[in-house]
Amino acid sequence: MSAIEIIGAPQSVYVRAARMALEEKSVPYTLIAAAPHSAQVLALHPFGKIPAMRHGRFVLFESKAIATYVDRAFPGPKLLPDDAKLAAQTEQWVSEINTGVFPTVARYMQANAFPQGEDGRPDLATIRDLLPGVRRMVEILDRAVAPSGHLAGDGFGLADIFLMPLLAYLRMFPESAHILRATALETYFVRHAQRHSFVATIPPPLAASRPA
């Protein structure tokens, strides 16, 4: 069968998560850079979101579905455990990252990466308003990773794959970088940032970050 194609912008946290799953399983793939709602993406995803995947004639969209397919279709380390409880905990955290954590921190990241303030500067008032939500998410995740250094179980898995790209962006900006300092979550990030799957999927800069 043909090699897998991942279609989407490499800076997207969800494109990176899909790519990390492929790297963890040592599955060859090609990244086709494409913006959301572009013709390339709309041909595969009816809502125009990224990533989308093509594997021969098989087409799939949504990062969680792509990662699950990769995990089940190819040999290698299990990203979603066979154990029912660990699998449920993994699904729990992937779902919460996608529906709770990401929406909370995305506005903060966008306010930094795509500033709308005067003279193209970040709108510091908006950023300050968003910080309590960011802090709460960091506190929750910090408690979650502290016992084992992972979100689910004691091994690197799908939940960690979905969290790491988000943390990478939070560490770029001064307020969230400060919140992360001296936390178990920062230790967690530094440890897992050494994994091949993370290093191999480092995207081009999203925007110039402000110094911490």
Protein Blocks (a to p, Z undefined) as FASTA:
>chain_A
ZZdddeddfklmklmmmmmmmmmnopacddddddehiaklmmmmmnlpacdddehjacce
hjklmmmmmmmmpgcjdfbdfblklmmmmmmmmmmmmmmmmmmmmmmmmmmmmccbehhi
acfklmmmmmmmmmmmmmmmmmmmmmnopabhjbdcfklmmmmmmmmmmmmpmklmmmmg
opaklmmmmmmmmpmklmmmoccdfbdcddZZ
